[in-house]
Amino acid sequence: MAELRLTDVEKAYGEVRVLSDINLDIKTGELIVFVGPSGCGKSTLLRMIAGLEKISAGTLEIDGVVVNDIPPSQRGIAMVFQSYALYPHMTVRDNMSFALKIAKKSRAEIDAAVERAADILQLRPYLDRLPKALSGGQRQRVAIGRSIVRDPKVYLFDEPLSNLDAALRVATRIEIAKLKESMPNSTMVYVTHDQVEAMTLASRIVVLAGGGIAQVGTPLELYERPNGEFVAQFIGSPAMNLLPGEVVQTGAQSRIKLAGGGTALADIPTTGADMGLAVNLGVRPEDLVATDGEDYLYQGEVELLEALGELTVLYFKAETPGAAPVLAKLGGIHTGLKGQRVRLKADPSKIHLFHNKKSLLYR
């Protein structure tokens, strides 16, 4: 398939710059997912790759060829949108074959391409149905099939599951994962606001924020080694807890004194120069465990809890006005903890330390 390279790419609308310093290499066979808060430019970046938005500065290369001024139809790209955009009066077969008919492909080529895509997407039983006779998930598969028949260099997905209900979203996400496995050499770029989609589908995730790239890495790299507070809190749900404190012991393992009175060890190396350094200690809700001992990093009153059966989410009462509440996810059922003061601790390997919003691991 194809490799993509974005070099110093920028996008501006008049004097307003929405994206800048975008440098990214996408290898053949990768499924790259763009995530970020609303308005960060992830769909705009996808549309620039497609040629639907003009690149203000920088270059976009596909297989080593600069395509900035090449029209969308000649870039070898197929795009799947939020809306299925199917022709309601055409059958599934006709919807999938329409672009090939416009390109004046032979009947044999068209039939072979449609049947191949139908087999990949398990749509063969529905080829003679109209879109109104299909479920939302089936319609989205037809939209994907319309891209597959064109045999593009790159597939672009712009939040393709956002219009589906929860159950269909899960089922269709699994179908896309299977599709990628059946097409290992296909290069795909996928935009979503759903972290589960990003974590389960991506070869690598590109986190966008503030008009640029905050971090790029595999899903687990971003989860386990975020380079700053933004990525740490954006990846993972509920978001990572941040607790203010200071370094009171340095070395291969650091000890942090928390503002709330607790202490914690972190498997993050520090030096003597870091003694007394003001830090934010980061710990994910799922990494916290209850303790009765004195080795706690946080204690507080449980204001609200969500009993989900396999786990219980505890929401602690904020100790100071305006402070974000601490959350903990404990395995099992703990309904008796509401209104109680609970102490929490975490394994040193699960602790993150941030100074000036940057991880100490990336100094």
C-alpha positions in Angstrom: 0.0 0.0 0.0 1.5 3.4 0.9 3.6 5.4 3.3 2.6 8.9 4.3 4.9 11.7 5.5 3.8 15.0 6.8 6.6 17.6 7.1 6.1 20.9 8.9 2.5 20.9 7.9 0.4 23.9 8.9 -3.3 25.0 8.4 -4.5 28.5 8.8 -7.8 30.2 8.0 -6.7 33.8 7.3 -4.8 35.0 10.4 -6.0 32.1 12.5 -3.6 29.2 12.6 -5.3 25.9 13.7 -2.5 23.5 13.1 1.3 23.9 13.0 4.5 22.0 13.1 2.8 18.7 12.2 5.6 16.2 11.5 4.5 12.6 11.2 5.6 9.4 9.4 3.0 6.8 8.8 4.3 3.4 7.6 2.7 0.9 5.3 0.3 -1.3 7.1 -0.2 1.0 10.1 -3.6 2.0 11.5 -2.9 5.5 12.9 -5.6 7.0 15.1 -5.9 10.8 15.6 -7.4 11.7 19.0 -7.8 15.0 20.9 -10.3 17.4 22.4 -13.0 19.0 20.3 -11.6 21.6 18.0 -8.0 20.3 18.2 -7.9 19.9 14.4 -8.0 16.1 14.0 -10.7 16.1 11.3 -9.1 19.0 9.6 -5.8 17.1 9.4 -7.5 14.1 8.0 -9.2 16.3 5.4 -5.8 17.8 4.4 -4.5 14.3 3.8 -7.6 13.6 1.7 -7.1 16.8 -0.3 -10.4 18.3 0.9 -8.6 21.0 2.8 -5.7 22.9 1.3 -2.4 22.7 3.2 -1.3 26.2 4.2 2.4 25.3 4.6 4.6 22.2 4.6 4.4 19.0 2.5 2.4 15.8 2.4 4.0 12.9 0.6 2.4 9.6 -0.4 5.0 7.0 -1.3 7.6 9.7 -1.7 5.5 11.9 -4.0 4.5 15.4 -2.8 0.7 15.6 -3.3 -0.1 19.1 -2.0 -1.4 20.2 -5.4 -2.8 16.8 -6.6 -6.6 16.7 -6.5 -8.3 14.2 -4.1 -9.4 11.9 -6.9 -5.8 11.3 -8.0 -4.2 10.7 -4.5 -5.2 7.0 -4.3 -7.2 7.7 -1.1 -10.7 6.5 0.0 -12.6 8.1 2.8 -15.3 6.9 5.1 -17.3 9.6 6.7 -19.6 9.8 9.8 -22.6 9.7 7.6 -22.9 6.6 5.4 -23.9 8.8 2.4 -25.4 5.8 0.6 -27.7 6.3 -2.4 -31.1 5.2 -1.0 -32.5 4.1 -4.4 -29.5 1.8 -5.1 -28.9 -1.7 -3.9 -25.8 -2.5 -1.8 -24.2 -3.9 -4.9 -24.9 -0.7 -6.9 -23.7 1.5 -4.1 -20.4 -0.4 -3.8 -19.8 -0.5 -7.5 -20.8 3.1 -8.4 -17.3 4.6 -8.3 -16.0 1.8 -10.5 -18.7 2.3 -13.0 -17.9 6.0 -13.2 -14.2 5.0 -13.8 -15.5 2.8 -16.7 -14.1 -0.4 -15.3 -15.2 -3.6 -17.0 -18.1 -5.6 -15.7 -15.8 -8.5 -14.8 -13.5 -6.1 -12.8 -16.5 -4.5 -11.0 -18.1 -7.9 -10.0 -14.8 -9.3 -8.8 -14.1 -6.2 -6.6 -17.6 -6.0 -5.2 -17.6 -9.7 -4.3 -14.2 -9.6 -2.7 -15.3 -6.6 -0.5 -18.6 -8.3 0.3 -16.7 -11.4 1.5 -14.3 -9.4 3.6 -17.2 -7.4 5.2 -19.7 -10.3 5.3 -22.1 -8.5 3.1 -22.8 -11.1 0.4 -26.3 -11.9 1.7 -27.2 -8.2 1.5 -26.0 -7.3 -2.0 -29.4 -7.0 -3.5 -31.0 -5.0 -0.6 -31.6 -1.3 -0.4 -30.0 0.7 2.4 -33.3 1.1 4.2 -33.4 -2.6 4.8 -30.1 -2.6 6.6 -29.1 -1.9 10.2 -26.8 1.1 11.0 -23.8 -1.2 11.4 -24.5 -2.9 8.0 -24.8 0.5 6.3 -21.5 1.5 7.7 -20.0 -1.7 6.4 -21.4 -0.9 3.0 -19.7 2.6 3.2 -16.4 0.8 4.0 -17.0 -1.6 1.2 -17.4 1.2 -1.2 -13.9 2.2 -0.3 -12.4 -1.3 -0.5 -13.6 -1.9 -4.1 -11.5 1.1 -5.2 -8.3 -0.6 -3.8 -6.9 2.7 -2.6 -3.4 3.3 -1.2 -4.8 4.8 2.0 -8.0 4.5 3.9 -9.3 7.5 5.9 -12.0 7.1 8.5 -13.6 10.2 10.0 -15.4 9.1 13.2 -17.2 6.3 11.3 -18.9 4.9 14.4 -20.2 8.1 16.1 -23.7 7.8 14.6 -24.2 4.3 15.9 -25.7 3.3 19.2 -23.5 1.7 21.9 -24.1 -2.0 20.9 -23.7 -1.3 17.2 -20.6 0.7 17.9 -18.9 -2.2 19.7 -19.9 -4.7 17.0 -18.8 -2.4 14.1 -15.5 -1.6 16.0 -14.8 -5.4 16.1 -15.6 -5.6 12.3 -13.1 -2.8 11.6 -10.5 -4.6 13.7 -11.1 -7.9 11.7 -11.0 -5.9 8.5 -7.5 -4.5 9.4 -6.3 -8.1 10.2 -7.6 -9.3 6.8 -5.8 -6.5 5.0 -2.4 -6.3 6.9 -0.7 -4.2 4.2 -3.4 -1.5 4.1 -2.5 1.9 5.5 -5.4 3.4 7.5 -5.8 6.8 9.3 -8.7 7.0 11.7 -10.2 9.9 13.6 -12.2 9.4 16.7 -13.1 11.0 20.1 -13.7 7.5 21.6 -10.7 6.3 23.7 -11.8 2.7 23.5 -11.7 2.8 19.7 -8.3 4.4 19.8 -6.8 2.0 22.3 -8.2 -1.2 20.7 -7.7 -0.3 17.0 -4.5 1.7 16.7 -1.0 0.6 15.8 -0.1 4.1 17.1 -2.1 7.0 18.5 -1.4 10.6 17.6 -2.7 12.9 20.4 -3.4 16.4 19.1 -3.7 19.5 21.3 -3.0 23.2 21.1 -2.7 23.1 17.4 0.0 20.5 17.3 1.1 17.0 18.2 1.3 16.4 22.0 2.6 12.8 21.7 2.8 9.8 19.4 3.1 6.2 20.5 1.4 2.9 20.8 -1.7 2.8 22.9 0.2 1.2 25.9 3.1 3.6 25.5 0.7 6.6 25.9 -1.1 4.9 28.8 2.0 3.8 30.7 4.5 6.6 29.8 2.7 9.8 29.0 5.1 12.7 28.3 3.0 15.3 30.2 -0.1 16.0 32.2 -2.3 16.6 29.2 -1.7 13.1 27.6 -1.8 11.5 31.1 -5.3 12.8 31.7 -6.6 12.5 28.2 -5.6 8.8 27.7 -7.5 6.6 30.2 -11.0 6.8 31.6 -11.6 8.0 34.2 -8.7 10.5 33.9 -5.5 10.1 35.9 -5.6 11.7 39.4 -3.1 14.5 39.9 -2.0 15.2 43.5 0.4 18.1 44.5 3.5 17.2 46.5 7.2 17.5 46.7 10.3 15.3 46.4 11.6 14.4 49.8 13.9 11.5 48.9 15.9 11.1 45.7 17.7 8.2 44.0 16.6 5.3 41.8 13.3 5.4 43.7 11.9 8.7 44.8 9.7 9.5 47.8 7.0 12.1 47.5 5.3 13.9 50.3 1.8 14.8 49.3 0.1 18.0 50.3 -2.8 16.0 51.8 -0.4 14.3 54.3 0.3 11.0 52.5 3.5 9.8 51.1 4.4 7.6 48.1 7.3 5.9 46.5 7.8 6.2 42.7 10.1 4.1 40.5 11.3 7.3 38.8 14.9 8.3 39.3 15.8 11.8 40.7 19.0 13.5 41.8 20.0 15.6 44.7 19.1 18.7 42.7 15.5 17.5 42.7 15.2 17.6 46.5 12.2 19.7 47.4 11.0 19.9 43.8 7.3 20.7 43.5 5.6 18.0 41.5 2.2 16.6 40.7 2.0 12.9 41.5 -0.1 11.1 38.9 -1.9 7.9 39.6 -4.7 6.2 37.6 -7.9 5.3 39.4 -7.5 1.7 38.5 -4.1 1.6 40.1 -5.3 2.6 43.6 -6.0 0.1 46.3 -7.5 0.6 49.8 -5.2 0.2 52.8 -5.5 0.4 56.6 -1.8 1.1 57.0 0.2 4.3 57.4 1.8 3.9 54.0 -1.1 5.7 52.2 -0.7 8.4 49.6 -4.2 9.7 49.9 -7.1 9.6 52.3 -10.5 11.2 52.0 -14.2 10.8 52.4 -16.2 8.8 49.8 -18.9 11.2 48.5 -20.3 9.1 45.8 -19.8 5.6 44.4 -20.8 3.7 41.3 -21.3 0.0 41.9 -20.8 -1.6 38.5 -20.6 -5.2 39.7 -17.1 -6.2 38.6 -15.7 -3.0 40.1 -16.7 0.0 42.2 -15.8 3.6 41.3 -15.3 5.8 44.3 -15.6 9.6 44.1 -13.9 11.4 47.0 -15.0 14.7 48.4 -12.7 17.5 47.2 -10.6 18.7 50.1 -10.4 22.3 48.8 -12.9 24.3 46.8 -12.4 24.0 43.1 -10.0 21.0 43.3 -10.7 18.0 41.1 -12.1 15.1 43.1 -9.9 12.0 43.4 -11.3 8.8 41.9 -10.5 5.2 42.6 -11.6 2.0 40.8 -11.7 -0.9 43.2 -12.3 -4.5 42.0 -15.5 -6.0 43.3 -18.4 -4.5 45.3 -17.7 -2.0 48.0 -21.1 -0.3 48.6 -20.5 0.1 52.3 -17.8 2.7 51.7 -20.0 5.6 51.0 -19.6 8.3 53.6 -16.5 6.6 55.0 -12.9 7.9 55.1 -10.7 5.6 53.0 -7.0 5.5 52.6 -5.4 4.6 49.3 -2.0 3.5 48.1 -0.4 2.4 44.8 2.5 0.3 43.6 5.6 2.5 43.0 5.8 1.3 39.4 2.3 2.8 38.8 3.2 6.3 40.0 3.9 9.2 37.6 5.7 12.5 38.4 5.2 15.8 36.6 6.9 19.1 37.0 5.7 22.1 35.0 3.2 19.7 33.4 6.0 17.6 31.9 6.8 14.0 33.0 10.1 13.6 34.8 10.7 10.5 32.7 11.2 12.7 29.6 13.7 15.2 31.0 
